Amino acid sequence: MSVTEKLVSRLPGLGDRIDRKPVVAVVKLHGVITPSPSPLGRGSINLNSIESALTRAFGHDRLVAVALQINSPGGAPTQSALVAERIRQLAAAKGDVPVIAFCEDVAASGGYWLACAADEIYAHRTSLIGSIGVISAGFGLHGLLERVGVERRVHTAGTNKMRLDPFQHEKPEDVEWLVGLQGQLHEQFVDWVSERRGDRLTKEFDDVFSGEVWTGAGAVERGLVDGLGSLRGVISERFPDAEVSVAEPRRPLLAKLGVGGGAATGLLGAAIEAIEQRATWSRFGL
């Protein structure tokens, strides 16, 4: 309850006449999922950056539902899991308040992991959904330093301290180790989706966990989402008397000041971040 509502409610007879509509709180989960938040708080999702928005959303005293507005191509698996687990913790504490996910342009890989934190998932017919898999990418730069006259010196303690060095030939045992890690993460992803979607997954399809991506209709067929629709459309139909309230995260201090560190450092960091995020989005043609 706001301060104004508390004061007015104490006035005899007047508090009862205040129109106190039920609230559907919206949390925007937009961007690449990364453990390193942007200095300006833009374009990334992680538990630290979204925690304040989640607690505000679930903290409404007139709450009837929480809507997750998701637009993410994925990213770091640990942050995906941490955010999803926090959503479930807050939902459990709130009791019978439903959590509904709405997928926009893309809810793929870690973005779909977040969607599965909801009790129901909706997508637009043009949304890209799925990519239930794990990916690692890099470059092989063997011989590059020698050609430009640079000698690289690396010293380690521990036989496996320097796996998959891009400046050396790729070793089969290193690839085997990486594939093993990916398999473990993929298994956890599959377990999470299976736990959250349960019998709603369509068993006649054997490609659900293949890493494939589908539009909204294909995702409905496979049970990855519950139906097609937009946030405004579904909420207005399900909760016609509710007020929609967007829970915004607290902005970092640097963002409030409009700066991102030193000029050179800020520009360089922003450029690197933009390239990395552009590459992640481009996997889905966006």
Secondary structure, 3 states (H helix, E strand, C coil): CCHHHHHHHCCCCCHHHCCCCCEEEEEEEECEECCCCCCCCCCEECHHHHHHHHHHHHCCCCEEEEEEEEEECCECHHHHHHHHHHHHHHHHHHCCCCEEEEEEEEEECHHHHHHCCCCEEEECCCCEEECCCCCCCCCCCCCHHHHCCCCCCCCCCCCCCCCCCCCCCCCHHHHHHHHHHHHHHHHHHHHHHHHHHHHHCCCCCCCCCCCCEEEHHHHHHCCCCCEECCHHHHHHHHCCCCEEEECCCCCCHHHHHCCCCCHHHHHHHHHHHHHHHHHHHHCCCC
